[in-house]
Amino acid sequence: MKYLATAACLTIGLAASATTAKAAQCGEVTIASMNWQSAEALASVDKFILNTAYGCNATVIVGDTVPTITAMTEKGKPDIAPEGWVDLLPDVVQRGVTEKKLIVAGDSITDGAIQGWYIPKYVADAHPDIKTIADALKHPELFPAPEDHSKGAVINGPQGWGGTVVTTQLFKAYGAEKAGFVLVDTGSAAGLDGSIAKAYEHKEGWLGYYWSPTSILGKYDMVRLDAGVPHDAAEWKRCNTVATCPDPKPNAWSKDHVQTLVSVSFAAKAGEPVMNYLKARGWSTTTVNKLLAWMTDNQATGDDAAKYFIKNNEPIWIKWVSADAAEKIKKAVR
């Protein structure tokens, strides 16, 4: 009996050591939080779960679509981009996968995301003839530029966003400058959001780039303009997503694939349990919009949102993790 007890203790000790080694294997993890709310929330959820359930030492770093995905492809860092809008950099992502620098773990937003050019619903209601981008560009007087009201404005996102590159290219493709428009760089996500809020407050015209899921489109009723042409995937890849391409053509935004990108070096180090989580982890636009609305109403950080989401959405996240991991997560938020 004493021998059996000793053997049992040895077995338990070896199992515990193996578990500790596996957890330690995860080690330091860098997670890119892109410069918008949904990406911040998802990066914080990943940090919380990886640290709590998988023994990682994860930290969130500031990122943006173009520099982050490019750096992962060329340098293997950061380790994880939870919300990668891969259709904005198709060549770079494909090169990273082909050269075995990147792994596409799975869909971050399971039902896809939407980008495009929008106008306020009150403008659309007052001017029912404006259905397409080309229609809007016939009316620079309805969308006055902040610095020069004699010009119309197309409001763009900040530098570093893939959507900013596409909007710049579409501005050229649709001949917006000849139509009397200027392209306005809002400088930051907050600047872009603020421009919509200000327009709504004063019931002014607004034309520019935005996307869903977001809390802004939950709060303000905006209408997405039709591109007037079908989506041409080859042209999108050739020129609409390439900042240096000189001859872009009008094109429609497709529903975006928003995916989790992982560096091959981290995947090898972290092992199967962590990768299984990242492959399974994904949420719908409805789930994200609700969380983002809560963040906005409560002026919450990404870390606040992660804890709120985990406390209030167990049926969603419990499908992402093992039973053992789920118990650790539950204890951490009690």
Secondary structure, 3 states (H helix, E strand, C coil): CHHHHHHHHHHHHHHHHHHHHHHHHHCEEEEEECCCHHHHHHHHHHHHHHHHHCCCEEEEEECCHHHHHHHHHHHCCCCEEEEEEHHHCHHHHHHHHHCCCEEEEEECECCCEEEEEEEEHHHHHHCCCCCEHHHHCCCHHHCECCCCCCCEEEEECCCCCHHHHHHHHHHHHCCCCCCCEEEEECCCHHHHHHHHHHHHHHCCCCCEEEEECCHHHHHCCEEECECCCCCCHHHHHHHHCCCCCCCCCCCCCCCECEEEEEEHHHHHHHCHHHHHHHHHCCECHHHHHHHHHHHHHHCCCHHHHHHHHHHHCHHHHHHHCCHHHHHHHHHHCC
